[in-house]
Amino acid sequence: MSKLTQLKNAVSKFHNDEEGMETLQVVLIVALAAIAGVAVYQFGSQAKNWCQERVKALFDKTDYKVPE
C-alpha cells in the first residue's frame, strides 16, 4: 500500500469518526461558560449599577434599591 493511499485512508477515517465530537462539544460548552463567568466577574458590578439606574428611572423613585 502506498504512502498516499495510507494518508487518504487515515484522513477518511478521521473525517468519519464521530467519537471526538461529544468531547469537542463539552469543551466548547465549558469554554463558553468560562467566558461568561469572567465577564460576570469583570462587569458584574457595572451591570448591577446599570440595572439599578434603569429601575429607578422606570419607577421614578430615588430610594428604590434592588435586593442583593
ROLUMLO-867936 format. One record per residue (C-alpha): chain; y negated, x negated, z; residue in one letter. Coordinates in nm, 4 decimals. Example, Ala and Ser with C-alpha at 12.3 -4.5 7.8 and 13.67 -1.06 7.14 Angstrom:
2
('A', (0.4500, -1.2300, 0.7800), 'A')
('A', (0.1060, -1.3670, 0.7140), 'S')
***
This chain:
68
('A', (0.0000, 0.0000, 0.0000), 'M')
('A', (-0.3355, -0.1464, -0.0957), 'S')
('A', (-0.6230, -0.2010, 0.1441), 'K')
('A', (-0.8307, 0.0594, -0.0400), 'L')
('A', (-0.5586, 0.3220, -0.0009), 'T')
('A', (-0.5249, 0.2392, 0.3702), 'Q')
('A', (-0.9001, 0.2707, 0.4163), 'L')
('A', (-0.9036, 0.6003, 0.2281), 'K')
('A', (-0.6219, 0.7348, 0.4452), 'N')
('A', (-0.7939, 0.6202, 0.7633), 'A')
('A', (-1.1232, 0.7854, 0.6642), 'V')
('A', (-0.9425, 1.1052, 0.5660), 'S')
('A', (-0.7510, 1.1105, 0.8947), 'K')
('A', (-1.0724, 1.0555, 1.0937), 'F')
('A', (-1.2539, 1.3258, 0.8977), 'H')
('A', (-0.9784, 1.5832, 0.9577), 'N')
('A', (-0.9353, 1.5014, 1.3290), 'D')
('A', (-1.0932, 1.7724, 1.5455), 'E')
('A', (-0.9856, 1.6494, 1.8899), 'E')
('A', (-1.3030, 1.4500, 1.9369), 'G')
('A', (-1.5271, 1.7484, 1.8632), 'M')
('A', (-1.4777, 1.9014, 2.2073), 'E')
('A', (-1.5738, 1.5759, 2.3735), 'T')
('A', (-1.8774, 1.5437, 2.1494), 'L')
('A', (-1.9853, 1.8972, 2.2352), 'Q')
('A', (-1.9547, 1.8295, 2.6078), 'V')
('A', (-2.1514, 1.5059, 2.5748), 'V')
('A', (-2.4279, 1.6847, 2.3808), 'L')
('A', (-2.4491, 1.9633, 2.6401), 'I')
('A', (-2.4694, 1.7112, 2.9247), 'V')
('A', (-2.7370, 1.5159, 2.7375), 'A')
('A', (-2.9455, 1.8303, 2.6805), 'L')
('A', (-2.9087, 1.9268, 3.0472), 'A')
('A', (-3.0209, 1.5782, 3.1500), 'A')
('A', (-3.3254, 1.6002, 2.9236), 'I')
('A', (-3.4131, 1.9410, 3.0686), 'A')
('A', (-3.3699, 1.8050, 3.4216), 'G')
('A', (-3.6005, 1.5123, 3.3540), 'V')
('A', (-3.8589, 1.7485, 3.2027), 'A')
('A', (-3.8489, 1.9735, 3.5089), 'V')
('A', (-3.8749, 1.6705, 3.7369), 'Y')
('A', (-4.1722, 1.5307, 3.5457), 'Q')
('A', (-4.3610, 1.8513, 3.4688), 'F')
('A', (-4.2340, 2.0989, 3.7297), 'G')
('A', (-4.5432, 2.0991, 3.9492), 'S')
('A', (-4.7722, 2.1282, 3.6471), 'Q')
('A', (-4.5693, 2.4238, 3.5191), 'A')
('A', (-4.5801, 2.5873, 3.8621), 'K')
('A', (-4.9577, 2.5470, 3.8830), 'N')
('A', (-4.9991, 2.6798, 3.5279), 'W')
('A', (-4.7871, 2.9866, 3.6106), 'C')
('A', (-4.9822, 3.0492, 3.9306), 'Q')
('A', (-5.3093, 3.0370, 3.7357), 'E')
('A', (-5.1750, 3.2850, 3.4785), 'R')
('A', (-5.0539, 3.5233, 3.7521), 'V')
('A', (-5.3898, 3.5046, 3.9297), 'K')
('A', (-5.5699, 3.5776, 3.6041), 'A')
('A', (-5.3328, 3.8633, 3.5250), 'L')
('A', (-5.3688, 4.0352, 3.8612), 'F')
('A', (-5.7276, 3.9182, 3.9169), 'D')
('A', (-5.6533, 3.8130, 4.2720), 'K')
('A', (-5.7769, 3.4882, 4.4157), 'T')
('A', (-5.5426, 3.4863, 4.7153), 'D')
('A', (-5.2188, 3.5581, 4.5287), 'Y')
('A', (-4.9568, 3.2854, 4.5675), 'K')
('A', (-4.6181, 3.2591, 4.4041), 'V')
('A', (-4.3491, 3.2342, 4.6755), 'P')
('A', (-4.1902, 2.8934, 4.6983), 'E')
***
